[in-house]
């Protein structure tokens, strides 16, 4: 089984960890699971941009040379 993981160097977020987090019980909205309450996940995973200019800016911001086959996670606040 493959997993979607973050492309940012040093980041260990992935789809499996996110799914496991959402299946846990929410401490604020018990007995609801985190996927059922309004709290949500601590991060989201997004694919790299498709168009060339946005991809170039994305790679520059991440300080990497080649586009990865991974996704990028964004921390939600």
Order of alpha helices (4+ residues) and beta strands (2+ residues): alpha-beta-alpha-beta
